[in-house]
Amino acid sequence: MFLSVFDIFKVGIGPSSSHTMGPMVAAGRFLDMLRGSPFHPAGLKASLHGSLAFTGVGHATDRATILGLAGFDPERYDADKAEAALAGIRASGRVTPPGLPELAFDPARDLSFDYGPALPGHANAMILSATDAQGDVLMQEVFYSIGGGFVLTEEELAARDPKADNARSPVPFPFQTAAEMLAMAAESGKTIAQMKRANERVFRSEAEIEAGLARLWQVMGACIDRGLAGSGILPGGLNVRRRARGIHEALEAERGMNLTAPHVINDWMSVYAMAVNEENAAGGQVVTAPTNGAAGVVPAVIRYWLDHVPGASAARVPDFLLTAAAIGGLCKHNASISGAECGCQAEVGSASAMAAAGLAAVLGGSPEQVENAAEIALEHHLGMTCDPVKGLVQVPCIERNGLGAIKAVSAASLSLRGDGKHLVSLDAAIETMRQTGHDMHEKYKETSLGGLAVNVPNC
């Protein structure tokens, strides 16, 4: 099992990695299939199923699908060009993807939301079709957005072999569990970050790894800064106003005051996370960490460490990210990072575990203390549902990232007070998350059919 740091952390757009980035990626893959096919399509159609239908509008799944079929992709997304393209497509009922002829696609007619039973493969599903001039289907593909921006076709999902998933990857440290990770660290004398870097070097040069990690932190940091400067009402109809700027200005005004309470440091952690998730809710550029809905936790903890912890150095950010990615990979491989599969425990819970591990590592923690930090953070998110009001990644998602960051810092601090020995292992916490997600009612898994989504007025 090998998941690259650049699979766990990906540059994309808000508000959702599974509901926005995934459908856009799927649409791009479908266009690639069309370019390589012998067909001469005249039009396109798309249908959204399961969670993509129930919360699709709130998560901008419709916009992402339209833009993906027009040739936009998350990595190079340009908001101004996207808005102009959307207006043009809705007015003309046509898209012109690069390398393909102009195709009929009227979103009002050709993009549908299917609120019936979910497709069998996954809660997040979409069907994309190419049609001839008479409207008959020439080519069709089912895509599943499985969380964190990862997308599989129906055939790829069916062909997934658990034995193959569990096969050892051709890397020097092919750990698939936290227990294996700790055993390999003890035998090699390396840190988790060093083992992760050695694995990455099988597929990339050292220069590519460094440049990629620097790019990730640059995008994360820029997202925090934009969020701290932003103001106004978030889109979607809930009339949620941005708060990060006001909180940050108040915190800056209080700097150096002798009477400031120690607990105010929690507000700093929260405001960094809220800044990211307000940007995400507004459709801005973010880094999946490991998802968009949980994108604020890791950057908030890094920013807290750099700006508030004596001795912190930006030169150690790569170690933070590599360590966090190792933990995120374990969560995804052995359970899930998808809210539609396992609730928010899989998103903010995994993110908090990743951030706790990264912070413990850069604060000098041993591999055992790092694993303990991740376990503490994940354990205290177990059972958390995904119940966004109106399907928007705003309530409770924005504040939830702030609390996830606070829990991460607390977990890292607690772990460093011990020697790494503890009763509940990270593997046990991850397996519990998987089982809990399996048992969780579907209405609490990103469908907006239960919890806060039905107990808070949508207007």
For each residue, the residues with C-beta under 8 A, 3 or more apart:
1: 165 166 167 168 169 174 175 176 329 333
2: 169 171 174 199 329
3: 7 8 325 328 329 332 333
4: 7 8 200 203 325
5: 8 9 196 200 209 212 213 216 321 322 325
6: 9 10 212 216
7: 3 4 10 148 150 329
8: 3 4 5 148 288 289 290 324 325 328 329 332 354
9: 5 6 216 287 288 289 290 298 321 325
10: 6 7 17 21 74 75 148 149 287 288
11: 74 75 215 216 219 285 286 287
12: 17 20 21 74 75 77 149 285 286 287 288 292
13: 20 21 24 74 77 283 284 285 286
14: 20 60 279 280 281 282 283 284 285 286 292 295 393
15: 19 20 59 60 280 281 282 283 292 293 392 393
16: 19 20 21 22 59 60 61 291 292 293 393
17: 10 12 20 21 22 147 148 149 288 290 291 292 293 295
18: 21 22 51 124 145 146 147 148 149 291 292 338 339 340 446
19: 15 16 22 23 51 52 55 56 59 60 61 64 124 145 446
20: 12 13 14 15 16 17 23 24 59 60 61 63 64 74 283 292
21: 10 12 13 16 17 18 24 25 64 74 149 288 292
22: 16 17 18 19 25 26 124 143 145 146 147 149 150 151
23: 19 20 26 27 48 52 61 64 65 68 126 143 145
24: 13 20 21 27 28 64 65 67 68 72 73 74
25: 21 22 28 29 68 73 74 145 149 151
26: 22 23 29 30 68 126 128 143 145 151
27: 23 24 30 31 46 64 65 67 68 69 128
28: 24 25 31 32 68 71 73
29: 25 26 32 33 141 143 151 153
30: 26 27 33 34 69 128 130 141 143
31: 27 28 34 35 68 69 71 97 99 100
32: 28 29 35 36
33: 29 30 36 37 139 141
34: 30 31 37 39 41 100 130 139
35: 31 32 99 100
36: 32 33
37: 33 34 139
38:
39: 34 130 138 139
40: 101 132
41: 34 44 100 101 103 130 131 132 138 139
42: 103 104 131 132 133
43: 103 104 105 110 130 131 132 133 135
44: 41 69 95 103 104 105 110 128 129 130 131
45: 105 110 111 112 128 129 131 137
46: 27 65 69 110 111 112 126 127 128 129
47: 111 112 113 114 126 127
48: 23 52 53 56 61 62 65 111 112 113 114 125 126
49: 52 53 114 116 118 119 125 126 127
50: 53 54 118 119 122 123 124 125 340 447
51: 18 19 54 55 118 123 124 340 445 446 447
52: 19 23 48 49 55 56 59 61 124 125 126 145
53: 48 49 50 56 113 114 115
54: 50 51 115 391 447 448 449
55: 19 51 52 58 59 61 388 391 446 447 448
56: 19 48 52 53 59 61 62 113 391
57: 60 61 62 113 391
58: 55 236 388 390 391 392 393 448
59: 15 16 19 20 52 55 56 391 392 393
60: 14 15 16 19 20 57 63 64 283
61: 16 19 20 23 48 52 55 56 57 64 65
62: 48 56 57 65 66 107 111 113
63: 20 60 66 67 82 86
64: 19 20 21 23 24 27 60 61 67 68
65: 23 24 27 46 48 61 62 68 69 111 126
66: 62 63 69 70 86 89 95 105 107 111
67: 24 27 63 64 70 72 82 85 86
68: 23 24 25 26 27 28 31 64 65 71 72 73
69: 27 30 31 44 46 65 66 95 97 103 105 128
70: 66 67 85 89 95 96 97
71: 28 31 68 95 96 97 98
72: 24 67 68 76 77 78 81 82 85
73: 24 25 28 68 76 77
74: 10 11 12 13 20 21 24 25 77 149
75: 10 11 12
76: 72 73
77: 12 13 72 73 74 82 285
78: 72 81 82
79: 82 83 283 284
80: 83 84
81: 72 78 84 85
82: 63 67 72 77 78 79 85 86
83: 79 80 86 87
84: 80 81 87 88
85: 67 70 72 81 82 88 89
86: 63 66 67 82 83 89 90
87: 83 84 90 91
88: 84 85 91 92
89: 66 70 85 86 92 93 94 95 105 107
90: 86 87 93 107 108
91: 87 88
92: 88 89
93: 89 90 104 105 106 109
94: 89 102 103 104 105 106
95: 44 66 69 70 71 89 102 103 105
96: 70 71 100 101 102 103
97: 31 69 70 71 100 103
98: 71
99: 31 35
100: 31 34 35 41 96 97 103
101: 40 41 96
102: 94 95 96
103: 41 42 43 44 69 94 95 96 97 100 130
104: 42 43 44 93 94 110 131
105: 43 44 45 66 69 89 93 94 95 110 111
106: 93 94 109 110
107: 62 66 89 90 110 111
108: 90 111
109: 93 106
110: 43 44 45 46 104 105 106 107
111: 45 46 47 48 62 65 66 105 107 108
112: 45 46 47 48
113: 47 48 53 56 57 62
114: 47 48 49 53
115: 53 54
116: 49
117:
118: 49 50 51 122 123 125
119: 49 50 122 125 142 144
120:
121: 125 142 144 154 157 158
122: 50 118 119 125 144 145 146 157 340 341
123: 50 51 118 338 340 341 442 445 446 447
124: 18 19 22 50 51 52 144 145 146 147 338 340
125: 48 49 50 52 118 119 121 122 142 143 144 145
126: 23 26 46 47 48 49 52 65 142 143 145
127: 46 47 49 140 141 142 143
128: 26 27 30 44 45 46 69 140 141 143
129: 44 45 46 137 139 140 141
130: 30 34 39 41 43 44 103 137 138 139 140
131: 41 42 43 44 45 104 134 135 136 137 138
132: 40 41 42 43 135 136 138
133: 42 43
134: 131
135: 43 131 132
136: 131 132
137: 45 129 130 131 140
138: 39 41 130 131 132
139: 33 34 37 39 41 129 130
140: 127 128 129 130 137
141: 29 30 33 127 128 129 153 154
142: 119 121 125 126 127 153 154
143: 22 23 26 29 30 125 126 127 128 151 152 153 154
144: 119 121 122 124 125 151 152 153 154 157
145: 18 19 22 23 25 26 52 122 124 125 126 149 150 151
146: 18 22 122 124 150 151 152 157 338 341
147: 17 18 22 124 150 291 332 336 337 338 339 340 341 346
148: 7 8 10 17 18 288 290 291 332 337 338
149: 10 12 17 18 21 22 25 74 145 288 291 292
150: 7 22 145 146 147
151: 22 25 26 29 143 144 145 146
152: 143 144 146 156 157 160
153: 29 141 142 143 144 156 157
154: 121 141 142 143 144 157 158
155: 158 159
156: 152 153 159 160
157: 121 122 144 146 152 153 154 160
158: 121 154 155
159: 155 156
160: 152 156 157 164 165
161: 164 165
162: 165 166
163: 166 167
164: 160 161 167
165: 1 160 161 162 333
166: 1 162 163 176
167: 1 163 164
168: 1 174
169: 1 2 174 199
170: 174 202
171: 2 174 198 199 202
172: 195 198 199 202
173: 181 184 188 190 195 196 198 199
174: 1 2 168 169 170 171 199
175: 1 178 180 181 183 184 195 326 330
176: 1 166 180 330 333 334
177: 180 181 330 334 427
178: 175 181 182 330 371 374 375 425 426 427 430
179: 182 183 425 427
180: 175 176 177 183 184
181: 173 175 177 178 184 185 192 195 326 330 367 371
182: 178 179 185 186 367 368 371
183: 175 179 180 186 187
184: 173 175 180 181 187 188 190 195
185: 181 182 188 189 190 191 192 195 367
186: 182 183 189 367
187: 183 184
188: 173 184 185 195
189: 185 186
190: 173 184 185 194 195 198
191: 185 194 195 319 323 361 367
192: 181 185 195 196 322 323 326 357 361 367 370
193: 196 197 318 319 320 322 323 326 361
194: 190 191 197 198
195: 172 173 175 181 184 185 188 190 191 192 198 199 326
196: 5 173 192 193 199 200 322 323 325 326
197: 193 194 200 201 209 318 322
198: 171 172 173 190 194 195 201 202
199: 2 169 171 172 173 174 195 196 202
200: 4 5 196 197 203 204 209 322
201: 197 198 204 205 206 209
202: 170 171 172 198 199
203: 4 200
204: 200 201 208 209 212
205: 201 208 209
206: 201 209 210
207: 210 211
208: 204 205 211 212
209: 5 197 200 201 204 205 206 212 213 318
210: 206 207 213 214 318
211: 207 208 214 215
212: 5 6 204 208 209 215 216
213: 5 209 210 216 217 317 318 321 322
214: 210 211 217 218 318
215: 11 211 212 218 219
216: 5 6 9 11 212 213 219 220 287 321
217: 213 214 220 221 299 302 314 317 321
218: 214 215 221 222
219: 11 215 216 222 223 285 286 287
220: 216 217 223 224 276 286 287 289 298 299 302
221: 217 218 224 225 299 303
222: 218 219 225 226 285
223: 219 220 226 227 275 276 279 280 284 285 286 287 295 299
224: 220 221 227 228 272 275 276 299 300 303
225: 221 222 228 229 275
226: 222 223 229 230 275 279 284
227: 223 224 230 242 244 245 274 275 276 277 278 279 284
228: 224 225 244 245 248 271 272 275
229: 225 226 245
230: 226 227 242 244 245 275 278 279 282
231: 242 245
232: 241 242
233: 239 240 241 242
234: 238 240 241 242 278 281 282 392 394
235: 281 282 283
236: 58 240 281 390 392 394
237: 390 392 458 459
238: 234 389 390 392 394 395 458 459
239: 233 459
240: 233 234 236 281 392 394 395 398
241: 232 233 234
242: 227 230 231 232 233 234 245 278
243: 246 247 274 278
244: 227 228 230 247 248 271 274 275 278
245: 227 228 229 230 231 242 248 249
246: 243 249 250
247: 243 244 250 251 267 270 271 274
248: 228 244 245 251 252 271 275
249: 245 246 252 253
250: 246 247 253 254
251: 247 248 254 255 264 267 268 271
252: 248 249 255
253: 249 250
254: 250 251 257 260 264
255: 251 252
256:
257: 254 260
258:
259:
260: 254 257 264
261: 264
262: 265
263: 266
264: 251 254 260 261 267 268
265: 262 268 269 304 308
266: 263 269 270 406
267: 247 251 264 270 271
268: 251 264 265 271 272 304 307 308
269: 265 266 272 273 300 301 304 402 405 406 409
270: 247 266 267 273 274 300 399 402 403 405 406
271: 228 244 247 248 251 267 268 274 275 402
272: 224 228 268 269 275 276 296 299 300 303 304 405
273: 269 270 276 277 296 297 299 300 401 402 404 405
274: 227 243 244 247 270 271 277 278 296 398 399 401 402
275: 223 224 225 226 227 228 230 244 248 271 272 278 279 296
276: 220 223 224 227 272 273 279 280 286 295 296 299 300 401
277: 227 273 274 280 281 293 295 296 393 397 398 401
278: 227 230 234 242 243 244 274 275 281 282 398
279: 14 223 226 227 230 275 276 282 284 285 286
280: 14 15 223 276 277 283 284 286 292 293 295 296 393
281: 14 15 234 235 236 240 277 278 392 393 394 397 398
282: 14 15 230 234 235 278 279
283: 13 14 15 20 60 79 235 280
284: 13 14 79 223 226 227 279 280
285: 11 12 13 14 77 219 222 223 279
286: 11 12 13 14 219 220 223 276 279 280 292 295
287: 9 10 11 12 216 219 220 223 295 299
288: 8 9 10 12 17 21 148 149 291 292 295
289: 8 9 220 294 295 296 297 298 299 324 328 351 354
290: 8 9 17 148 294 328 331 332 337 347 350 351 354
291: 16 17 18 147 148 149 288 294 295 337 338 339 347 351
292: 12 14 15 16 17 18 20 21 149 280 286 288 295 393
293: 15 16 17 277 280 339 344 347 348 386 393 397
294: 289 290 291 297 344 347 348 350 351 401 404
295: 14 17 223 276 277 280 286 287 288 289 291 292 298 299 351 401
296: 272 273 274 275 276 277 280 289 299 300 398 401 402 404 405
297: 273 289 294 300 301 348 351 352 354 355 401 404 405 408
298: 9 220 289 295 301 302 321 324 351 354 355 358
299: 217 220 221 223 224 272 273 276 287 289 295 296 302 303
300: 224 269 270 272 273 276 296 297 303 304 355 401 402 405
301: 269 297 298 304 305 355 356 358 359 405 408 409
302: 217 220 298 299 305 306 317 320 355 358
303: 221 224 272 299 300 306 307
304: 265 268 269 272 300 301 307 308 309 405 409
305: 301 302 308 309 312 320 359 362 363
306: 302 303 309 312 314 317
307: 268 303 304 312
308: 265 268 304 305
309: 304 305 306 312 363
310:
311:
312: 305 306 307 309 316 362
313: 316
314: 217 306 317
315: 318
316: 312 313 319 320 362
317: 213 217 302 306 314 320 321
318: 193 197 209 210 213 214 315 321 322
319: 191 193 316 322 323 358 361 362
320: 193 302 305 316 317 323 324 358 359 361 362
321: 5 9 213 216 217 298 317 318 324 325 358
322: 5 192 193 196 197 200 213 318 319 325 326
323: 191 192 193 196 319 320 326 327 357 358 360 361 362 370
324: 8 289 298 320 321 327 328 354 355 357 358
325: 3 4 5 8 9 196 321 322 328 329 354
326: 175 181 192 193 195 196 322 323 329 330 357
327: 323 324 330 331 350 353 354 357 358 374 426
328: 3 8 289 290 324 325 331 332 337 350 351 353 354
329: 1 2 3 7 8 325 326 332 333
330: 175 176 177 178 181 326 327 333 334 426 427 430
331: 290 327 328 334 335 336 337 346 350 353 354 378 430 433
332: 3 8 147 148 290 328 329 335 336 337 350
333: 1 3 165 176 329 330
334: 176 177 330 331 427 430 431 434
335: 331 332 342 346 430 431 433 434 437
336: 147 331 332 341 342 346 433 434 437
337: 147 148 290 291 328 331 332 346 347 350
338: 18 123 124 146 147 148 291 341 342 346 347
339: 18 147 291 293 342 343 344 346 347 386 445 446
340: 18 50 51 122 123 124 147 386 445 446 447
341: 122 123 146 147 336 338 346 437 445
342: 335 336 338 339 345 346 433 434 436 437 438 440 445
343: 339 346 383 384 385 386 436 437 440 444 445 446
344: 293 294 339 347 348 349 381 384 385 386 397 400
345: 342 348 349 350 378 381 382 383 384 433 436 437
346: 147 331 335 336 337 338 339 341 342 343 349 350 433 437
347: 290 291 293 294 337 338 339 344 350 351 386
348: 293 294 297 344 345 351 352 381 384 400 401 404
349: 344 345 346 352 353 377 378 381 382 384 404 433
350: 290 294 327 328 331 332 337 345 346 347 353 354 378
351: 289 290 291 294 295 297 298 328 347 348 354 355 401 404 408
352: 297 348 349 355 356 377 378 381 404 405 407 408 411
353: 327 328 331 349 350 356 357 373 374 375 377 378 381 408 411 426 429
354: 8 289 290 297 298 324 325 327 328 331 350 351 357 358 374
355: 297 298 300 301 302 324 351 352 358 359 377 404 405 408 409
356: 301 352 353 359 360 373 374 376 377 407 408 409 411 412 415
357: 192 323 324 326 327 353 354 360 361 370 371 373 374 377 412
358: 298 301 302 319 320 321 323 324 327 354 355 361 362
359: 301 305 320 355 356 362 363 373 408 409 412
360: 323 356 357 363 365 369 370 372 373 374 411 412 415 416
361: 191 192 193 319 320 323 357 358 365 370
362: 305 312 316 319 320 323 358 359
363: 305 309 359 360 412 416
364: 416
365: 360 361 369 370 373 412 415 416 420
366: 369 370 420
367: 181 182 185 186 191 192 370 371 420
368: 182 371 372 419 420 421
369: 360 365 366 372 373 415 416 418 419 420
370: 192 323 357 360 361 365 366 367 373 374 415
371: 178 181 182 357 367 368 374 375 420 425 426
372: 360 368 369 375 376 414 415 418 420 422 426
373: 353 356 357 359 360 365 369 370 376 377 408 411 412 414 415 416
374: 178 327 353 354 356 357 360 370 371 377 378 411 426
375: 178 353 371 372 378 379 422 424 425 426 428 429
376: 356 372 373 379 380 410 411 414 415
377: 349 352 353 355 356 357 373 374 380 381 404 407 408 411 412
378: 331 345 349 350 352 353 374 375 381 382 426 429 430 433
379: 375 376 382 424 429 432
380: 376 377 407 411
381: 344 345 348 349 352 353 377 378 384 404 407
382: 345 349 378 379 429 432 433 436
383: 343 345 436 440
384: 343 344 345 348 349 381
385: 343 344 440 444 445 450 451
386: 293 339 340 343 344 347 444 445 446
387: 396 444 448 450 451 452 453
388: 55 58 391 392 393 394 395 396 397 446 448 452 453
389: 238 392 394 395 396 448 452 453 456 458
390: 58 236 237 238 448 453 458
391: 54 55 56 57 58 59 388 448 453
392: 15 58 59 234 236 237 238 240 281 388 389 395
393: 14 15 16 58 59 277 280 281 292 293 388 397 398
394: 234 236 238 240 281 388 389 397 398
395: 238 240 388 389 392 398 399 452 456
396: 387 388 389 399 400 452
397: 277 281 293 344 388 393 394 400 401
398: 240 274 277 278 281 296 393 394 395 401 402
399: 270 274 395 396 402 403
400: 344 348 396 397 403 404
401: 273 274 276 277 294 295 296 297 300 348 351 397 398 404 405
402: 269 270 271 273 274 296 300 398 399 405 406
403: 270 399 400 406 407
404: 273 294 296 297 348 349 351 352 355 377 381 400 401 407 408
405: 269 270 272 273 296 297 300 301 304 352 355 401 402 408 409
406: 266 269 270 402 403 409 410
407: 352 356 377 380 381 403 404 410 411
408: 297 301 351 352 353 355 356 359 373 377 404 405 411 412
409: 269 301 304 355 356 359 405 406 412 413
410: 376 406 407 413 414
411: 352 353 356 360 373 374 376 377 380 407 408 414 415
412: 356 357 359 360 363 365 373 377 408 409 415 416
413: 409 410 416 417
414: 372 373 376 410 411 417 418
415: 356 360 365 369 370 372 373 376 411 412 418 420
416: 360 363 364 365 369 373 412 413
417: 413 414
418: 369 372 414 415 421 422
419: 368 369
420: 365 366 367 368 369 371 372 415
421: 368 418
422: 372 375 418 425
423:
424: 375 379 428 429
425: 178 179 371 375 422 428 429
426: 178 327 330 353 371 372 374 375 378 429 430
427: 177 178 179 330 334 430 431
428: 375 424 425 431 432
429: 353 375 378 379 382 424 425 426 432 433
430: 178 330 331 334 335 378 426 427 433 434
431: 334 335 427 428 434 435
432: 379 382 428 429 435 436
433: 331 335 336 342 345 346 349 378 382 429 430 436 437
434: 334 335 336 342 430 431 437 438
435: 431 432 438 439
436: 342 343 345 382 383 432 433 439 440
437: 335 336 341 342 343 345 346 433 434 440 445
438: 342 434 435
439: 435 436
440: 342 343 383 385 436 437 444 445
441: 444 445 450
442: 123 445 447 449
443: 447 449 450 451
444: 343 385 386 387 440 441 447 450 451
445: 51 123 339 340 341 342 343 385 386 437 440 441 442
446: 18 19 51 55 123 339 340 343 386 388
447: 50 51 54 55 123 340 442 443 444 450 453
448: 54 55 58 387 388 389 390 391 453 454
449: 54 442 443 453 454
450: 385 387 441 443 444 447 453 454
451: 385 387 443 444 454 455
452: 387 388 389 395 396 455 456
453: 387 388 389 390 391 447 448 449 450 456
454: 448 449 450 451
455: 451 452
456: 389 395 452 453
457:
458: 237 238 389 390
459: 237 238 239
